[in-house]
């Protein structure tokens, strides 16, 4: 189950890196709307997309998407 923390953390990372929804969509090969829907809990997230997002931020997927990551 995805927590609110994951969505909040994803948004905070994007803003901290001065990226827009459009920037993220372009880097991920998704439409701006598709990415917005992921970040705003309107669409599910595939593992491959999670890996791409983590790569953008030079992180491991678990660091962003797994609540109990140490």
C-alpha positions in Angstrom: 0.0 0.0 0.0 1.4 3.4 -1.0 1.5 6.0 1.8 0.9 9.7 1.7 4.6 10.1 2.5 5.6 8.6 -0.9 3.6 11.2 -2.8 4.7 14.0 -0.6 8.4 13.0 -1.0 8.1 12.7 -4.8 6.6 16.2 -5.0 9.3 17.6 -2.7 12.1 16.0 -4.7 10.7 17.4 -7.9 10.4 20.9 -6.5 13.8 20.8 -4.8 15.4 19.9 -8.2 13.4 22.8 -9.8 11.6 20.4 -12.2 8.0 20.9 -13.5 5.4 18.2 -14.2 6.3 18.8 -17.9 10.0 18.3 -17.2 9.3 15.0 -15.4 7.0 13.8 -18.1 9.5 14.5 -20.8 12.3 12.8 -18.9 10.1 9.7 -18.3 8.6 9.6 -21.7 5.1 10.3 -20.3 2.7 13.1 -20.9 2.6 16.0 -18.5 -0.9 14.8 -17.4 0.2 11.2 -16.9 3.0 12.3 -14.6 0.7 14.8 -12.7 -1.7 11.9 -12.2 1.0 9.7 -10.6 2.1 12.5 -8.3 -1.4 13.3 -7.3 -2.6 9.7 -6.6 -4.8 9.6 -9.7 -2.9 6.9 -11.5 -0.8 3.8 -10.4 2.9 3.6 -10.7 4.7 0.8 -12.6 8.0 -0.4 -11.2 9.8 0.5 -14.4 8.6 4.1 -14.0 9.6 4.1 -10.4 13.1 3.1 -11.4 13.3 5.9 -14.0 12.1 8.4 -11.4 14.7 7.2 -8.9 17.4 7.6 -11.6 16.4 11.2 -12.2 17.1 12.0 -8.6 20.2 9.7 -8.3 18.5 7.5 -5.7 17.3 3.9 -5.3 13.6 3.3 -5.8 13.3 2.2 -2.2 14.6 5.5 -0.9 11.6 7.3 -2.5 8.8 4.7 -2.7 9.3 2.5 0.4 8.3 4.1 3.6 10.5 2.0 5.9 13.7 2.4 3.9 16.7 2.7 6.2 
